[in-house]
Amino acid sequence: MTAYEKVIANINGNLDDEIKKQDIAQALLCPETTEEEIAHLLSIFWVARFIDLDLLKKCIEYYAGKQNIVNLWVPLGERAQTLHNDIPHKLEEYAFELVISTNGYERFMGRHLWDEFDMDNSDIDILSMSEEFQMRFALSIVQDLMFPQKRLKKLLSLFNSSSEEVRSILINSLTNYTLNYYGTVKRDFEQQTFIESKELNTFRDFIKECDNRFLLSRDCLELYSEYMFPDEYEICRREITEHLREQTRTTSKMSKPSFLDLIPTVELGRGGGWRDENGVVHPLGHISYSQEVPLMLHAQTPLEEREYTDYMFKDWTKLGTSDET
């Protein structure tokens, strides 16, 4: 019997809680336990309630070391969120430790927890930390080019750092991020108050340069695929649309029964409404969701994507060796 099977077999057993916790820890940290089994254990309430902060830390460190945390961050994040409801400050301190870790996979997990805990609006004071921690934060928090609305406030506050080195690294870190989220970065930058510095003026000049670039690009039709390659653009658009339709059909066939099956279907009428049993047309409800994505998300070549991934998960303890810059 494997460690995973032992935990499953004892779900309804009368074992002592301490023994149950030891068995769960052994299963979660066992090299033979598969990713699917780990995810299953983390999803079981009876199991998850025995995963305290100490065990969660051991799991994250272990999975980061094995480099398979990219497949387990969702169930780990769900357990972390539950713990955050009870001990928010301890979880936020741990999330920050992960964000500035030298291990790229721990930084990956830390950024997800940062977003999940909405730490950009927390009372964590980055400026009170050491120069090294400020530098690590400036480099790490935007390393994956994601979620500016959840990261910019604390990041931009580093323009008020007393360290010139921190402010210089901040500019380097912000440059590519700004090109991907120009409008959002510009708006948040203009809304905050900063201490004047050489680095602040340099970034102001960069924002102005970006203004000119984007204004010029709007009038340059040669930059638009639908103008330069209309036939190819239309073929791609149709293929993408058909691919999405096929995915939707496949998902519908494979979907398991849910509470949605209990909701009666209605007949849609013309004009954007639905018709009840009396033939009366009612307006449809409207729910919308939007999320910013990096401007250059689909502009990278396969080689650039590989280099970007390597950069994101780079082990910082190896920086400065002869074969790395």
N, C-alpha and C positions, 0 to 999 in steps of 0.2 A: 504493500500500500504506500503510495507516494504521500508526501507532506500535504499536498493539496487535497487528495482523497481523504486523508485523515480528518482534515478540518470539515469537509463536507459531510462526512459520516457522523461527526459529533455535533452537528448544528443543533439538534434537539436533545443532546445528551445532558446528563446531570453532572458534568465535570466541574471542578473548581474553576472559578474565573481566572485565576492566575495560570492554571494549566492551559485553559483555552487561549489565553493571550500568548503563551509561549508557543503553542502549536501554530497559531496564526502568524506569528513573527517568523517561525521556521519556514512556513509555507511561502510567505511573501519574499523571503530572502534566500530561498533555496535555488541553486543554479538550474535544477531540473524543472522548476515550475515555469510553464510557458507564459507568454504575454497574455494569451486569452484567459488562462486560469487566474493570473494576477488580476486582470480587469474584472473577472467574475467575482473574485473574493472581495475586491474593493466595492463592488456594487451591492453586496449583501449587507443589509442593515445589521444583522446579528454579528457579522464579522467586523464591519466598519466601526462599530461602537467601542471595540477594543483597541483601535488604532489611535493612540494618543500622539502628542507632538513628538515625543522622543522616537517612537517607532516610525512616524511619518518621515522624520529627518533621516533615519537609517535607510528607509526605502528609497527616498529621493537620491541620497548619496550613492547607494548601491546601483540603482538603475542609471544614474548619470555616468557612473564608472563603466557600466556595460554598454553605454551609448544607445540604450533602447527606451530612454525616457520620452523620446519623441512620439512613441506609440502608446504611452501610458499617462501623459500629462493631464488628460481629461478626467479619468477617475481619481487620480491623485489630487487634482485641483478641486474636485467636488468634496473630497474628504477634508482638504485644507479649509475650504469655505465653511464647512460645518464647525470645525474647530475655531475658525475666526469669529464665529458668532458668540463663542464663549470666552475666548482669550484673544481679543483682537490685537492688542499691543505686542504680545509675544509672537503672533503669526506675522505681523508686519515687520518686526525686527528680523525675523528669520527670512522673510521674502527679500528684504534689502540685502541681507548677507548673500543670498543666492544671486541677486542681480549683479553684485560686484565680485562674484567668485572668479577665480582664475580658470575654472573648468567651464568650457563653453556650454556643456549640456546642463549644468546647474544654472548658468545665466539664462538659458532658454526657459527653464522652469520658473526661475525668479521673475522674469518679465511677465509670464502668464499670471502668476500670483499677484504681481503689482497691479495688473489690469483688473483682475478679479476683485481685489480688495479696494479698488478705487483709491490707491495710495497717492495719486497726484493731488487729491483733495484732503489728504491726511495731515496730521500735525508734525510729521517727520521733518526735521530741520537738516537739510543736506549741508547748508553752509556752516553748521557747527561741527561738522565731521572733519577728519584729517584731510590734508591735501591729496594724499594717495586715494582715499575713498571717493573724493569728489571727482578725481580724474577717471577712476574706474567707472563711476556712475555715468559720467558724460559719454564715455565710449560705449558702454553696454546698453543703456536704456533704449537707444535708437538703432541698435545693431541689426535688428530684424526688419527695420523700416515699416513698423506697424503702429497703429492707433495713436496718432498725434493728440487727439482729444483727451487721452488718458495719461500723457507723458510730458507734454510741453511745459506745463506750469513749473514743475520742479526743475526741469532741464534748463529752461531759460533763466531761472533764478541764479544759476551759476555765473551769469554776467556780473553779479554782485559779489562774487568770491574775491577774497583779498589776495588770492594767488594769481599771478600773471600766467603761470603755466597752465592752471586750470582753465582760465579764460581762452587761452590759445587752443587748447585741446577741444574746448567747447565749439569753437568756430570750425575746426576741422570736422568734428562730428556732425555739426549742423548743416554743413554745406550740401552734402548729398541728400540729406533728409529734407532740406528746404526745396531742392529741385523736384522732389517727389510730392511734397505737400505745400507748395508755395503759398497758396492763398491762406491756408490755415496758419502756417508759421508766421506769415506777415501780420495777420490779424492779431494773433496772440502776442507777438512781439510788440506791436504798437499799443497794446492794452496794458502792458506792464511798465513799471517804473524801475529804472536802473541807475546805478552809479556810473558816471561818465568814465570812460577808459579808452585806450587806443584800440583794444579789441572790439569794444562796442561800436566805435566809429567804423571799423573795418567791416563789421557785419551790416551796418546801415548801408554802406556803399555797395555791399553785395546784394542787398535787397533791391536797391535802385537799379543795379545792373540786371537783375532778374526781371524787374518791371519792363525794362527796355526790350529784353529778349522776348518776353511773352507778347508784348504789344506788336513786335515785328513779326512774330510767328503767325499771329492771327491774320495778317495780310499776305502771307506767303502761301499761296495755294499749293505750291509744289511739295509742301510738307504733309499734305493730306492724301492718304492712300486712296480715298474714294474719288479724288480728282485725278491723280496720276495713274492709277491702275483701276479704273472703274469696273472692268470685267472681272478681274481677279478678286476685287473687293466684294463684288456681288456673289461670286461663287463661295467665298469664305463665309460670308454672312448666311447664306442658305445652308451651308454644311453645318455651321454652328447651331443654327435654329433646329435643324433636323436631329442633330446629336442630342440636344436638350430634350426634344420631344421623345426620342427613343429612351433616354434615361428616365423620363417621367413615366412612360409606359412600363418599363422594366420594374421600376420601384413600386408601381401600383400593383403589379402582378405578385411581387414578392412580399408586399406589406402584410403584416399580421393583423388580425381583427383588433379594433380599438373602439373607444367610446364614440368615435366619429361615425361608426357604422350604425349607431342608434339614432343619429340625426337624420330626419327625413330629407329627401331631395326635393328641390323646388324647380319650377320651370322659369327660366330666364326670359324676360320680354325684351323687346327692342327698346333701345334708349337707356340701357344700363340699369334695369330694375328687375324685380322678380314678381311673378304673378301668383297670388294665393288661390285657394280653392274656389273663391267667389269671382275670380277673374280680375281682381283689383291689383294694379301694379304698384309695388312699393320700391323706394330707392334702396340700392345696395349700401351696406355699411362699408366703411373705408378704413383699412389698416395699412400703414406704410412703414418701411424700415430702410434706412440708408446707412452706408458705411463707406468711409474713405478708403481707397486703395492706392498704393504707390503709383505715381504717374508712369514710371519706367518698368512696371511689373512685367509687361509683355514685350519689352524692348530688348531684353538680354538674349544673347546667343547662348546655346547650351554650355559653351566653355565659360562664359561669364556667370551663368547660373551656378556652375560647379565651383568657381572661384569664390562667389558670394557665399555659398553654403560653407565652404572650408573656412572662410573668414569668420563667419558667424559662430562656428563651433571651435574656433582655434583655442588651443590650450595656452593661456597667457604665461604659464611658467616656462614655456619654451621660447618666448620672445627674446630676441637679442642674440640668438645663436647664429652661427656663421651662415646658415642657409635661409635665414628669415630676416626681414627688415621690420 
